[in-house]
Amino acid sequence: MIEKLHIYIAIIAALIVNICCIVMSNSLYTSVLYIILTIVAFYVIGIFVRNFFVKNFYNEDKVNMENEQNSEAEIAEEDGVEISQDAEEQLI
């Protein structure tokens, strides 16, 4: 979850700006402009917050272990789609 913290922060901020634009009855173009600016700004802020939390509250071993587990899971998924020898012979 901590790896995607910057995305969650940007989405929540965009939802709040969207609700405020609806309540204030802004035009569509200004609402879209505000939402895009909010997403970009809070995405960058979220990256800084995520890096702050990772450096100060998480062990690097724990973060590296999670990354290795994700890599192993992706490799296992790739290995699961191989065609067996019997299926290849039936295709020929």
PyMOL Python script that loads the backbone (N, CA, C, O; Angstrom):
from pymol import cmd

cmd.read_pdbstr("""\
ATOM      1  N   MET A   1       0.817  -1.189   0.000  1.00  0.00           N
ATOM      2  CA  MET A   1       0.000   0.000   0.000  1.00  0.00           C
ATOM      3  C   MET A   1       0.867   1.261   0.000  1.00  0.00           C
ATOM      4  O   MET A   1       0.522   2.249  -0.648  1.00  0.00           O
ATOM      5  N   ILE A   2       1.960   1.232   0.703  1.00  0.00           N
ATOM      6  CA  ILE A   2       2.806   2.416   0.805  1.00  0.00           C
ATOM      7  C   ILE A   2       3.419   2.762  -0.548  1.00  0.00           C
ATOM      8  O   ILE A   2       3.765   3.919  -0.785  1.00  0.00           O
ATOM      9  N   GLU A   3       3.561   1.772  -1.446  1.00  0.00           N
ATOM     10  CA  GLU A   3       4.153   2.042  -2.745  1.00  0.00           C
ATOM     11  C   GLU A   3       3.235   2.896  -3.611  1.00  0.00           C
ATOM     12  O   GLU A   3       3.705   3.615  -4.493  1.00  0.00           O
ATOM     13  N   LYS A   4       1.930   2.822  -3.366  1.00  0.00           N
ATOM     14  CA  LYS A   4       0.960   3.555  -4.181  1.00  0.00           C
ATOM     15  C   LYS A   4       0.343   4.730  -3.429  1.00  0.00           C
ATOM     16  O   LYS A   4      -0.721   5.217  -3.809  1.00  0.00           O
ATOM     17  N   LEU A   5       0.990   5.179  -2.385  1.00  0.00           N
ATOM     18  CA  LEU A   5       0.452   6.259  -1.562  1.00  0.00           C
ATOM     19  C   LEU A   5       0.277   7.534  -2.364  1.00  0.00           C
ATOM     20  O   LEU A   5      -0.708   8.245  -2.162  1.00  0.00           O
ATOM     21  N   HIS A   6       1.190   7.848  -3.262  1.00  0.00           N
ATOM     22  CA  HIS A   6       1.096   9.073  -4.053  1.00  0.00           C
ATOM     23  C   HIS A   6      -0.125   9.061  -4.974  1.00  0.00           C
ATOM     24  O   HIS A   6      -0.705  10.111  -5.248  1.00  0.00           O
ATOM     25  N   ILE A   7      -0.510   7.891  -5.445  1.00  0.00           N
ATOM     26  CA  ILE A   7      -1.689   7.787  -6.306  1.00  0.00           C
ATOM     27  C   ILE A   7      -2.955   8.003  -5.492  1.00  0.00           C
ATOM     28  O   ILE A   7      -3.860   8.711  -5.934  1.00  0.00           O
ATOM     29  N   TYR A   8      -3.032   7.403  -4.305  1.00  0.00           N
ATOM     30  CA  TYR A   8      -4.197   7.572  -3.452  1.00  0.00           C
ATOM     31  C   TYR A   8      -4.371   9.030  -3.037  1.00  0.00           C
ATOM     32  O   TYR A   8      -5.495   9.531  -3.008  1.00  0.00           O
ATOM     33  N   ILE A   9      -3.290   9.706  -2.719  1.00  0.00           N
ATOM     34  CA  ILE A   9      -3.362  11.109  -2.320  1.00  0.00           C
ATOM     35  C   ILE A   9      -3.885  11.958  -3.480  1.00  0.00           C
ATOM     36  O   ILE A   9      -4.726  12.832  -3.270  1.00  0.00           O
ATOM     37  N   ALA A  10      -3.408  11.717  -4.677  1.00  0.00           N
ATOM     38  CA  ALA A  10      -3.853  12.486  -5.848  1.00  0.00           C
ATOM     39  C   ALA A  10      -5.326  12.244  -6.150  1.00  0.00           C
ATOM     40  O   ALA A  10      -6.048  13.181  -6.490  1.00  0.00           O
ATOM     41  N   ILE A  11      -5.778  11.011  -6.031  1.00  0.00           N
ATOM     42  CA  ILE A  11      -7.180  10.692  -6.324  1.00  0.00           C
ATOM     43  C   ILE A  11      -8.107  11.333  -5.296  1.00  0.00           C
ATOM     44  O   ILE A  11      -9.139  11.895  -5.662  1.00  0.00           O
ATOM     45  N   ILE A  12      -7.753  11.254  -4.021  1.00  0.00           N
ATOM     46  CA  ILE A  12      -8.593  11.849  -2.978  1.00  0.00           C
ATOM     47  C   ILE A  12      -8.671  13.365  -3.148  1.00  0.00           C
ATOM     48  O   ILE A  12      -9.746  13.948  -3.007  1.00  0.00           O
ATOM     49  N   ALA A  13      -7.547  14.002  -3.449  1.00  0.00           N
ATOM     50  CA  ALA A  13      -7.545  15.453  -3.671  1.00  0.00           C
ATOM     51  C   ALA A  13      -8.396  15.820  -4.884  1.00  0.00           C
ATOM     52  O   ALA A  13      -9.120  16.815  -4.844  1.00  0.00           O
ATOM     53  N   ALA A  14      -8.324  15.039  -5.955  1.00  0.00           N
ATOM     54  CA  ALA A  14      -9.117  15.315  -7.148  1.00  0.00           C
ATOM     55  C   ALA A  14     -10.611  15.159  -6.864  1.00  0.00           C
ATOM     56  O   ALA A  14     -11.421  15.933  -7.374  1.00  0.00           O
ATOM     57  N   LEU A  15     -10.979  14.174  -6.062  1.00  0.00           N
ATOM     58  CA  LEU A  15     -12.386  14.002  -5.700  1.00  0.00           C
ATOM     59  C   LEU A  15     -12.903  15.196  -4.894  1.00  0.00           C
ATOM     60  O   LEU A  15     -14.022  15.660  -5.110  1.00  0.00           O
ATOM     61  N   ILE A  16     -12.089  15.681  -3.975  1.00  0.00           N
ATOM     62  CA  ILE A  16     -12.498  16.833  -3.172  1.00  0.00           C
ATOM     63  C   ILE A  16     -12.664  18.064  -4.051  1.00  0.00           C
ATOM     64  O   ILE A  16     -13.635  18.804  -3.892  1.00  0.00           O
ATOM     65  N   VAL A  17     -11.734  18.301  -4.976  1.00  0.00           N
ATOM     66  CA  VAL A  17     -11.840  19.447  -5.884  1.00  0.00           C
ATOM     67  C   VAL A  17     -13.053  19.300  -6.788  1.00  0.00           C
ATOM     68  O   VAL A  17     -13.731  20.286  -7.074  1.00  0.00           O
ATOM     69  N   ASN A  18     -13.334  18.090  -7.239  1.00  0.00           N
ATOM     70  CA  ASN A  18     -14.489  17.846  -8.093  1.00  0.00           C
ATOM     71  C   ASN A  18     -15.781  18.180  -7.353  1.00  0.00           C
ATOM     72  O   ASN A  18     -16.668  18.824  -7.913  1.00  0.00           O
ATOM     73  N   ILE A  19     -15.892  17.753  -6.116  1.00  0.00           N
ATOM     74  CA  ILE A  19     -17.089  18.047  -5.320  1.00  0.00           C
ATOM     75  C   ILE A  19     -17.233  19.557  -5.106  1.00  0.00           C
ATOM     76  O   ILE A  19     -18.334  20.100  -5.199  1.00  0.00           O
ATOM     77  N   CYS A  20     -16.122  20.225  -4.822  1.00  0.00           N
ATOM     78  CA  CYS A  20     -16.165  21.684  -4.632  1.00  0.00           C
ATOM     79  C   CYS A  20     -16.588  22.395  -5.914  1.00  0.00           C
ATOM     80  O   CYS A  20     -17.343  23.367  -5.861  1.00  0.00           O
ATOM     81  N   CYS A  21     -16.117  21.928  -7.051  1.00  0.00           N
ATOM     82  CA  CYS A  21     -16.494  22.545  -8.325  1.00  0.00           C
ATOM     83  C   CYS A  21     -17.981  22.342  -8.618  1.00  0.00           C
ATOM     84  O   CYS A  21     -18.634  23.234  -9.160  1.00  0.00           O
ATOM     85  N   ILE A  22     -18.510  21.188  -8.267  1.00  0.00           N
ATOM     86  CA  ILE A  22     -19.935  20.923  -8.474  1.00  0.00           C
ATOM     87  C   ILE A  22     -20.772  21.819  -7.566  1.00  0.00           C
ATOM     88  O   ILE A  22     -21.773  22.384  -8.007  1.00  0.00           O
ATOM     89  N   VAL A  23     -20.376  21.951  -6.318  1.00  0.00           N
ATOM     90  CA  VAL A  23     -21.122  22.777  -5.371  1.00  0.00           C
ATOM     91  C   VAL A  23     -21.089  24.247  -5.785  1.00  0.00           C
ATOM     92  O   VAL A  23     -22.094  24.948  -5.669  1.00  0.00           O
ATOM     93  N   MET A  24     -19.928  24.717  -6.271  1.00  0.00           N
ATOM     94  CA  MET A  24     -19.794  26.119  -6.673  1.00  0.00           C
ATOM     95  C   MET A  24     -20.322  26.375  -8.086  1.00  0.00           C
ATOM     96  O   MET A  24     -20.302  27.519  -8.541  1.00  0.00           O
ATOM     97  N   SER A  25     -20.783  25.363  -8.777  1.00  0.00           N
ATOM     98  CA  SER A  25     -21.342  25.461 -10.134  1.00  0.00           C
ATOM     99  C   SER A  25     -20.355  26.083 -11.116  1.00  0.00           C
ATOM    100  O   SER A  25     -20.721  26.978 -11.879  1.00  0.00           O
ATOM    101  N   ASN A  26     -19.124  25.623 -11.101  1.00  0.00           N
ATOM    102  CA  ASN A  26     -18.126  26.077 -12.070  1.00  0.00           C
ATOM    103  C   ASN A  26     -18.426  25.472 -13.433  1.00  0.00           C
ATOM    104  O   ASN A  26     -19.085  24.438 -13.540  1.00  0.00           O
ATOM    105  N   SER A  27     -17.931  26.133 -14.470  1.00  0.00           N
ATOM    106  CA  SER A  27     -18.110  25.584 -15.811  1.00  0.00           C
ATOM    107  C   SER A  27     -17.262  24.322 -15.959  1.00  0.00           C
ATOM    108  O   SER A  27     -16.377  24.047 -15.149  1.00  0.00           O
ATOM    109  N   LEU A  28     -17.551  23.582 -16.991  1.00  0.00           N
ATOM    110  CA  LEU A  28     -16.853  22.314 -17.221  1.00  0.00           C
ATOM    111  C   LEU A  28     -15.360  22.535 -17.449  1.00  0.00           C
ATOM    112  O   LEU A  28     -14.534  21.780 -16.935  1.00  0.00           O
ATOM    113  N   TYR A  29     -15.014  23.560 -18.213  1.00  0.00           N
ATOM    114  CA  TYR A  29     -13.610  23.807 -18.553  1.00  0.00           C
ATOM    115  C   TYR A  29     -12.792  24.210 -17.330  1.00  0.00           C
ATOM    116  O   TYR A  29     -11.664  23.749 -17.153  1.00  0.00           O
ATOM    117  N   THR A  30     -13.358  25.062 -16.495  1.00  0.00           N
ATOM    118  CA  THR A  30     -12.613  25.453 -15.290  1.00  0.00           C
ATOM    119  C   THR A  30     -12.512  24.288 -14.316  1.00  0.00           C
ATOM    120  O   THR A  30     -11.494  24.128 -13.642  1.00  0.00           O
ATOM    121  N   SER A  31     -13.562  23.472 -14.237  1.00  0.00           N
ATOM    122  CA  SER A  31     -13.511  22.299 -13.359  1.00  0.00           C
ATOM    123  C   SER A  31     -12.426  21.325 -13.805  1.00  0.00           C
ATOM    124  O   SER A  31     -11.673  20.805 -12.982  1.00  0.00           O
ATOM    125  N   VAL A  32     -12.351  21.083 -15.106  1.00  0.00           N
ATOM    126  CA  VAL A  32     -11.333  20.177 -15.639  1.00  0.00           C
ATOM    127  C   VAL A  32      -9.937  20.739 -15.401  1.00  0.00           C
ATOM    128  O   VAL A  32      -9.016  19.994 -15.062  1.00  0.00           O
ATOM    129  N   LEU A  33      -9.776  22.045 -15.575  1.00  0.00           N
ATOM    130  CA  LEU A  33      -8.482  22.681 -15.326  1.00  0.00           C
ATOM    131  C   LEU A  33      -8.069  22.520 -13.863  1.00  0.00           C
ATOM    132  O   LEU A  33      -6.927  22.166 -13.572  1.00  0.00           O
ATOM    133  N   TYR A  34      -9.000  22.780 -12.947  1.00  0.00           N
ATOM    134  CA  TYR A  34      -8.704  22.633 -11.519  1.00  0.00           C
ATOM    135  C   TYR A  34      -8.355  21.193 -11.171  1.00  0.00           C
ATOM    136  O   TYR A  34      -7.431  20.949 -10.395  1.00  0.00           O
ATOM    137  N   ILE A  35      -9.080  20.247 -11.732  1.00  0.00           N
ATOM    138  CA  ILE A  35      -8.833  18.832 -11.421  1.00  0.00           C
ATOM    139  C   ILE A  35      -7.470  18.388 -11.950  1.00  0.00           C
ATOM    140  O   ILE A  35      -6.739  17.678 -11.260  1.00  0.00           O
ATOM    141  N   ILE A  36      -7.126  18.801 -13.168  1.00  0.00           N
ATOM    142  CA  ILE A  36      -5.825  18.417 -13.731  1.00  0.00           C
ATOM    143  C   ILE A  36      -4.687  19.012 -12.913  1.00  0.00           C
ATOM    144  O   ILE A  36      -3.714  18.324 -12.604  1.00  0.00           O
ATOM    145  N   LEU A  37      -4.808  20.296 -12.560  1.00  0.00           N
ATOM    146  CA  LEU A  37      -3.773  20.927 -11.744  1.00  0.00           C
ATOM    147  C   LEU A  37      -3.660  20.252 -10.373  1.00  0.00           C
ATOM    148  O   LEU A  37      -2.560  20.081  -9.848  1.00  0.00           O
ATOM    149  N   THR A  38      -4.793  19.876  -9.803  1.00  0.00           N
ATOM    150  CA  THR A  38      -4.791  19.199  -8.501  1.00  0.00           C
ATOM    151  C   THR A  38      -4.115  17.841  -8.590  1.00  0.00           C
ATOM    152  O   THR A  38      -3.316  17.490  -7.722  1.00  0.00           O
ATOM    153  N   ILE A  39      -4.426  17.076  -9.625  1.00  0.00           N
ATOM    154  CA  ILE A  39      -3.821  15.750  -9.776  1.00  0.00           C
ATOM    155  C   ILE A  39      -2.309  15.860  -9.913  1.00  0.00           C
ATOM    156  O   ILE A  39      -1.570  15.112  -9.273  1.00  0.00           O
ATOM    157  N   VAL A  40      -1.851  16.784 -10.740  1.00  0.00           N
ATOM    158  CA  VAL A  40      -0.402  16.938 -10.946  1.00  0.00           C
ATOM    159  C   VAL A  40       0.273  17.384  -9.654  1.00  0.00           C
ATOM    160  O   VAL A  40       1.294  16.824  -9.255  1.00  0.00           O
ATOM    161  N   ALA A  41      -0.303  18.395  -9.000  1.00  0.00           N
ATOM    162  CA  ALA A  41       0.325  18.930  -7.782  1.00  0.00           C
ATOM    163  C   ALA A  41       0.353  17.888  -6.666  1.00  0.00           C
ATOM    164  O   ALA A  41       1.389  17.690  -6.032  1.00  0.00           O
ATOM    165  N   PHE A  42      -0.767  17.228  -6.425  1.00  0.00           N
ATOM    166  CA  PHE A  42      -0.807  16.275  -5.326  1.00  0.00           C
ATOM    167  C   PHE A  42      -0.090  14.973  -5.655  1.00  0.00           C
ATOM    168  O   PHE A  42       0.304  14.250  -4.739  1.00  0.00           O
ATOM    169  N   TYR A  43       0.094  14.649  -6.934  1.00  0.00           N
ATOM    170  CA  TYR A  43       0.910  13.497  -7.300  1.00  0.00           C
ATOM    171  C   TYR A  43       2.359  13.734  -6.868  1.00  0.00           C
ATOM    172  O   TYR A  43       3.008  12.856  -6.300  1.00  0.00           O
ATOM    173  N   VAL A  44       2.849  14.949  -7.152  1.00  0.00           N
ATOM    174  CA  VAL A  44       4.223  15.291  -6.760  1.00  0.00           C
ATOM    175  C   VAL A  44       4.344  15.347  -5.237  1.00  0.00           C
ATOM    176  O   VAL A  44       5.306  14.830  -4.669  1.00  0.00           O
ATOM    177  N   ILE A  45       3.368  15.974  -4.578  1.00  0.00           N
ATOM    178  CA  ILE A  45       3.385  16.025  -3.111  1.00  0.00           C
ATOM    179  C   ILE A  45       3.328  14.617  -2.533  1.00  0.00           C
ATOM    180  O   ILE A  45       4.012  14.315  -1.555  1.00  0.00           O
ATOM    181  N   GLY A  46       2.509  13.753  -3.139  1.00  0.00           N
ATOM    182  CA  GLY A  46       2.389  12.378  -2.668  1.00  0.00           C
ATOM    183  C   GLY A  46       3.685  11.596  -2.791  1.00  0.00           C
ATOM    184  O   GLY A  46       3.986  10.759  -1.939  1.00  0.00           O
ATOM    185  N   ILE A  47       4.454  11.856  -3.837  1.00  0.00           N
ATOM    186  CA  ILE A  47       5.750  11.185  -3.991  1.00  0.00           C
ATOM    187  C   ILE A  47       6.682  11.583  -2.857  1.00  0.00           C
ATOM    188  O   ILE A  47       7.382  10.739  -2.295  1.00  0.00           O
ATOM    189  N   PHE A  48       6.690  12.884  -2.517  1.00  0.00           N
ATOM    190  CA  PHE A  48       7.524  13.332  -1.405  1.00  0.00           C
ATOM    191  C   PHE A  48       7.066  12.728  -0.082  1.00  0.00           C
ATOM    192  O   PHE A  48       7.898  12.336   0.737  1.00  0.00           O
ATOM    193  N   VAL A  49       5.754  12.649   0.139  1.00  0.00           N
ATOM    194  CA  VAL A  49       5.226  12.055   1.375  1.00  0.00           C
ATOM    195  C   VAL A  49       5.578  10.574   1.438  1.00  0.00           C
ATOM    196  O   VAL A  49       5.991  10.079   2.486  1.00  0.00           O
ATOM    197  N   ARG A  50       5.416   9.865   0.325  1.00  0.00           N
ATOM    198  CA  ARG A  50       5.749   8.438   0.294  1.00  0.00           C
ATOM    199  C   ARG A  50       7.223   8.220   0.608  1.00  0.00           C
ATOM    200  O   ARG A  50       7.563   7.345   1.404  1.00  0.00           O
ATOM    201  N   ASN A  51       8.095   9.003  -0.006  1.00  0.00           N
ATOM    202  CA  ASN A  51       9.526   8.863   0.252  1.00  0.00           C
ATOM    203  C   ASN A  51       9.862   9.183   1.699  1.00  0.00           C
ATOM    204  O   ASN A  51      10.733   8.544   2.288  1.00  0.00           O
ATOM    205  N   PHE A  52       9.173  10.176   2.286  1.00  0.00           N
ATOM    206  CA  PHE A  52       9.378  10.518   3.689  1.00  0.00           C
ATOM    207  C   PHE A  52       9.004   9.339   4.585  1.00  0.00           C
ATOM    208  O   PHE A  52       9.749   8.993   5.501  1.00  0.00           O
ATOM    209  N   PHE A  53       7.841   8.718   4.318  1.00  0.00           N
ATOM    210  CA  PHE A  53       7.409   7.580   5.135  1.00  0.00           C
ATOM    211  C   PHE A  53       8.331   6.385   4.964  1.00  0.00           C
ATOM    212  O   PHE A  53       8.636   5.693   5.936  1.00  0.00           O
ATOM    213  N   VAL A  54       8.777   6.137   3.746  1.00  0.00           N
ATOM    214  CA  VAL A  54       9.656   4.992   3.507  1.00  0.00           C
ATOM    215  C   VAL A  54      10.986   5.187   4.221  1.00  0.00           C
ATOM    216  O   VAL A  54      11.513   4.249   4.820  1.00  0.00           O
ATOM    217  N   LYS A  55      11.532   6.396   4.161  1.00  0.00           N
ATOM    218  CA  LYS A  55      12.830   6.640   4.790  1.00  0.00           C
ATOM    219  C   LYS A  55      12.756   6.620   6.308  1.00  0.00           C
ATOM    220  O   LYS A  55      13.687   6.155   6.966  1.00  0.00           O
ATOM    221  N   ASN A  56      11.664   7.117   6.872  1.00  0.00           N
ATOM    222  CA  ASN A  56      11.605   7.294   8.319  1.00  0.00           C
ATOM    223  C   ASN A  56      10.898   6.183   9.079  1.00  0.00           C
ATOM    224  O   ASN A  56      11.212   5.957  10.248  1.00  0.00           O
ATOM    225  N   PHE A  57       9.964   5.487   8.465  1.00  0.00           N
ATOM    226  CA  PHE A  57       9.152   4.537   9.218  1.00  0.00           C
ATOM    227  C   PHE A  57       9.260   3.098   8.752  1.00  0.00           C
ATOM    228  O   PHE A  57       8.854   2.192   9.479  1.00  0.00           O
ATOM    229  N   TYR A  58       9.792   2.859   7.565  1.00  0.00           N
ATOM    230  CA  TYR A  58       9.919   1.505   7.059  1.00  0.00           C
ATOM    231  C   TYR A  58      11.384   1.099   7.018  1.00  0.00           C
ATOM    232  O   TYR A  58      12.268   1.902   6.722  1.00  0.00           O
ATOM    233  N   ASN A  59      11.612  -0.167   7.325  1.00  0.00           N
ATOM    234  CA  ASN A  59      12.957  -0.710   7.151  1.00  0.00           C
ATOM    235  C   ASN A  59      13.191  -0.929   5.664  1.00  0.00           C
ATOM    236  O   ASN A  59      12.276  -1.323   4.941  1.00  0.00           O
ATOM    237  N   GLU A  60      14.404  -0.678   5.208  1.00  0.00           N
ATOM    238  CA  GLU A  60      14.699  -0.918   3.801  1.00  0.00           C
ATOM    239  C   GLU A  60      14.614  -2.406   3.476  1.00  0.00           C
ATOM    240  O   GLU A  60      14.276  -2.785   2.355  1.00  0.00           O
ATOM    241  N   ASP A  61      14.926  -3.251   4.469  1.00  0.00           N
ATOM    242  CA  ASP A  61      14.823  -4.686   4.242  1.00  0.00           C
ATOM    243  C   ASP A  61      13.384  -5.081   3.952  1.00  0.00           C
ATOM    244  O   ASP A  61      13.131  -5.920   3.088  1.00  0.00           O
ATOM    245  N   LYS A  62      12.433  -4.476   4.672  1.00  0.00           N
ATOM    246  CA  LYS A  62      11.028  -4.807   4.486  1.00  0.00           C
ATOM    247  C   LYS A  62      10.555  -4.370   3.106  1.00  0.00           C
ATOM    248  O   LYS A  62       9.829  -5.106   2.437  1.00  0.00           O
ATOM    249  N   VAL A  63      10.959  -3.184   2.677  1.00  0.00           N
ATOM    250  CA  VAL A  63      10.570  -2.688   1.363  1.00  0.00           C
ATOM    251  C   VAL A  63      11.197  -3.543   0.273  1.00  0.00           C
ATOM    252  O   VAL A  63      10.526  -3.893  -0.698  1.00  0.00           O
ATOM    253  N   ASN A  64      12.479  -3.886   0.420  1.00  0.00           N
ATOM    254  CA  ASN A  64      13.147  -4.733  -0.568  1.00  0.00           C
ATOM    255  C   ASN A  64      12.524  -6.116  -0.618  1.00  0.00           C
ATOM    256  O   ASN A  64      12.405  -6.705  -1.692  1.00  0.00           O
ATOM    257  N   MET A  65      12.123  -6.642   0.538  1.00  0.00           N
ATOM    258  CA  MET A  65      11.505  -7.969   0.581  1.00  0.00           C
ATOM    259  C   MET A  65      10.166  -7.941  -0.154  1.00  0.00           C
ATOM    260  O   MET A  65       9.844  -8.881  -0.882  1.00  0.00           O
ATOM    261  N   GLU A  66       9.378  -6.869   0.026  1.00  0.00           N
ATOM    262  CA  GLU A  66       8.105  -6.763  -0.678  1.00  0.00           C
ATOM    263  C   GLU A  66       8.317  -6.670  -2.183  1.00  0.00           C
ATOM    264  O   GLU A  66       7.559  -7.259  -2.953  1.00  0.00           O
ATOM    265  N   ASN A  67       9.341  -5.934  -2.608  1.00  0.00           N
ATOM    266  CA  ASN A  67       9.632  -5.828  -4.037  1.00  0.00           C
ATOM    267  C   ASN A  67      10.062  -7.172  -4.613  1.00  0.00           C
ATOM    268  O   ASN A  67       9.679  -7.516  -5.731  1.00  0.00           O
ATOM    269  N   GLU A  68      10.858  -7.937  -3.858  1.00  0.00           N
ATOM    270  CA  GLU A  68      11.283  -9.257  -4.323  1.00  0.00           C
ATOM    271  C   GLU A  68      10.093 -10.199  -4.416  1.00  0.00           C
ATOM    272  O   GLU A  68      10.006 -10.987  -5.357  1.00  0.00           O
ATOM    273  N   GLN A  69       9.171 -10.133  -3.454  1.00  0.00           N
ATOM    274  CA  GLN A  69       7.994 -10.994  -3.492  1.00  0.00           C
ATOM    275  C   GLN A  69       7.131 -10.658  -4.699  1.00  0.00           C
ATOM    276  O   GLN A  69       6.596 -11.554  -5.352  1.00  0.00           O
ATOM    277  N   ASN A  70       6.992  -9.368  -4.997  1.00  0.00           N
ATOM    278  CA  ASN A  70       6.220  -8.972  -6.171  1.00  0.00           C
ATOM    279  C   ASN A  70       6.887  -9.469  -7.443  1.00  0.00           C
ATOM    280  O   ASN A  70       6.202  -9.912  -8.364  1.00  0.00           O
ATOM    281  N   SER A  71       8.206  -9.402  -7.511  1.00  0.00           N
ATOM    282  CA  SER A  71       8.931  -9.881  -8.687  1.00  0.00           C
ATOM    283  C   SER A  71       8.767 -11.387  -8.849  1.00  0.00           C
ATOM    284  O   SER A  71       8.563 -11.877  -9.960  1.00  0.00           O
ATOM    285  N   GLU A  72       8.858 -12.126  -7.735  1.00  0.00           N
ATOM    286  CA  GLU A  72       8.689 -13.572  -7.792  1.00  0.00           C
ATOM    287  C   GLU A  72       7.273 -13.934  -8.226  1.00  0.00           C
ATOM    288  O   GLU A  72       7.082 -14.901  -8.965  1.00  0.00           O
ATOM    289  N   ALA A  73       6.286 -13.175  -7.780  1.00  0.00           N
ATOM    290  CA  ALA A  73       4.903 -13.437  -8.178  1.00  0.00           C
ATOM    291  C   ALA A  73       4.715 -13.193  -9.672  1.00  0.00           C
ATOM    292  O   ALA A  73       4.012 -13.949 -10.344  1.00  0.00           O
ATOM    293  N   GLU A  74       5.337 -12.144 -10.189  1.00  0.00           N
ATOM    294  CA  GLU A  74       5.234 -11.872 -11.622  1.00  0.00           C
ATOM    295  C   GLU A  74       5.911 -12.964 -12.436  1.00  0.00           C
ATOM    296  O   GLU A  74       5.400 -13.354 -13.485  1.00  0.00           O
ATOM    297  N   ILE A  75       7.044 -13.459 -11.975  1.00  0.00           N
ATOM    298  CA  ILE A  75       7.738 -14.542 -12.679  1.00  0.00           C
ATOM    299  C   ILE A  75       6.893 -15.807 -12.661  1.00  0.00           C
ATOM    300  O   ILE A  75       6.814 -16.516 -13.664  1.00  0.00           O
ATOM    301  N   ALA A  76       6.263 -16.093 -11.530  1.00  0.00           N
ATOM    302  CA  ALA A  76       5.415 -17.276 -11.433  1.00  0.00           C
ATOM    303  C   ALA A  76       4.224 -17.166 -12.375  1.00  0.00           C
ATOM    304  O   ALA A  76       3.816 -18.164 -12.969  1.00  0.00           O
ATOM    305  N   GLU A  77       3.659 -15.969 -12.521  1.00  0.00           N
ATOM    306  CA  GLU A  77       2.545 -15.782 -13.444  1.00  0.00           C
ATOM    307  C   GLU A  77       2.990 -15.983 -14.886  1.00  0.00           C
ATOM    308  O   GLU A  77       2.254 -16.556 -15.689  1.00  0.00           O
ATOM    309  N   GLU A  78       4.186 -15.518 -15.218  1.00  0.00           N
ATOM    310  CA  GLU A  78       4.684 -15.699 -16.573  1.00  0.00           C
ATOM    311  C   GLU A  78       4.933 -17.171 -16.867  1.00  0.00           C
ATOM    312  O   GLU A  78       4.680 -17.634 -17.980  1.00  0.00           O
ATOM    313  N   ASP A  79       5.427 -17.909 -15.878  1.00  0.00           N
ATOM    314  CA  ASP A  79       5.684 -19.327 -16.081  1.00  0.00           C
ATOM    315  C   ASP A  79       4.383 -20.113 -16.234  1.00  0.00           C
ATOM    316  O   ASP A  79       4.385 -21.182 -16.845  1.00  0.00           O
ATOM    317  N   GLY A  80       3.303 -19.622 -15.708  1.00  0.00           N
ATOM    318  CA  GLY A  80       2.031 -20.333 -15.735  1.00  0.00           C
ATOM    319  C   GLY A  80       1.370 -20.344 -17.095  1.00  0.00           C
ATOM    320  O   GLY A  80       0.410 -21.092 -17.282  1.00  0.00           O
ATOM    321  N   VAL A  81       1.825 -19.562 -18.053  1.00  0.00           N
ATOM    322  CA  VAL A  81       1.171 -19.493 -19.352  1.00  0.00           C
ATOM    323  C   VAL A  81       1.909 -20.285 -20.428  1.00  0.00           C
ATOM    324  O   VAL A  81       1.596 -20.150 -21.610  1.00  0.00           O
ATOM    325  N   GLU A  82       2.871 -21.098 -20.047  1.00  0.00           N
ATOM    326  CA  GLU A  82       3.595 -21.894 -21.032  1.00  0.00           C
ATOM    327  C   GLU A  82       2.713 -23.027 -21.542  1.00  0.00           C
ATOM    328  O   GLU A  82       1.863 -23.549 -20.821  1.00  0.00           O
ATOM    329  N   ILE A  83       2.935 -23.392 -22.797  1.00  0.00           N
ATOM    330  CA  ILE A  83       2.181 -24.484 -23.401  1.00  0.00           C
ATOM    331  C   ILE A  83       2.944 -25.776 -23.165  1.00  0.00           C
ATOM    332  O   ILE A  83       4.154 -25.846 -23.379  1.00  0.00           O
ATOM    333  N   SER A  84       2.227 -26.793 -22.725  1.00  0.00           N
ATOM    334  CA  SER A  84       2.883 -28.069 -22.450  1.00  0.00           C
ATOM    335  C   SER A  84       3.235 -28.780 -23.755  1.00  0.00           C
ATOM    336  O   SER A  84       2.762 -28.395 -24.825  1.00  0.00           O
ATOM    337  N   GLN A  85       4.063 -29.815 -23.661  1.00  0.00           N
ATOM    338  CA  GLN A  85       4.493 -30.553 -24.822  1.00  0.00           C
ATOM    339  C   GLN A  85       3.301 -31.260 -25.516  1.00  0.00           C
ATOM    340  O   GLN A  85       3.229 -31.304 -26.744  1.00  0.00           O
ATOM    341  N   ASP A  86       2.379 -31.805 -24.716  1.00  0.00           N
ATOM    342  CA  ASP A  86       1.238 -32.497 -25.291  1.00  0.00           C
ATOM    343  C   ASP A  86       0.347 -31.537 -26.092  1.00  0.00           C
ATOM    344  O   ASP A  86      -0.158 -31.895 -27.156  1.00  0.00           O
ATOM    345  N   ALA A  87       0.161 -30.340 -25.581  1.00  0.00           N
ATOM    346  CA  ALA A  87      -0.663 -29.354 -26.275  1.00  0.00           C
ATOM    347  C   ALA A  87       0.002 -28.906 -27.564  1.00  0.00           C
ATOM    348  O   ALA A  87      -0.682 -28.659 -28.557  1.00  0.00           O
ATOM    349  N   GLU A  88       1.320 -28.797 -27.566  1.00  0.00           N
ATOM    350  CA  GLU A  88       2.037 -28.419 -28.780  1.00  0.00           C
ATOM    351  C   GLU A  88       1.897 -29.499 -29.848  1.00  0.00           C
ATOM    352  O   GLU A  88       1.714 -29.192 -31.026  1.00  0.00           O
ATOM    353  N   GLU A  89       1.983 -30.771 -29.435  1.00  0.00           N
ATOM    354  CA  GLU A  89       1.856 -31.855 -30.397  1.00  0.00           C
ATOM    355  C   GLU A  89       0.451 -31.924 -30.976  1.00  0.00           C
ATOM    356  O   GLU A  89       0.282 -32.268 -32.146  1.00  0.00           O
ATOM    357  N   GLN A  90      -0.556 -31.604 -30.177  1.00  0.00           N
ATOM    358  CA  GLN A  90      -1.920 -31.616 -30.686  1.00  0.00           C
ATOM    359  C   GLN A  90      -2.170 -30.457 -31.655  1.00  0.00           C
ATOM    360  O   GLN A  90      -2.987 -30.570 -32.568  1.00  0.00           O
ATOM    361  N   LEU A  91      -1.471 -29.359 -31.452  1.00  0.00           N
ATOM    362  CA  LEU A  91      -1.626 -28.229 -32.366  1.00  0.00           C
ATOM    363  C   LEU A  91      -1.005 -28.524 -33.724  1.00  0.00           C
ATOM    364  O   LEU A  91      -1.469 -28.017 -34.744  1.00  0.00           O
ATOM    365  N   ILE A  92       0.036 -29.337 -33.740  1.00  0.00           N
ATOM    366  CA  ILE A  92       0.740 -29.636 -34.994  1.00  0.00           C
ATOM    367  C   ILE A  92      -0.009 -30.681 -35.743  1.00  0.00           C
ATOM    368  O   ILE A  92       0.410 -31.081 -36.829  1.00  0.00           O
TER     369      ILE A  92
END
""", "prot")
cmd.dss("prot")
cmd.show_as("cartoon", "prot")
cmd.util.cbc("prot")
cmd.orient("prot")
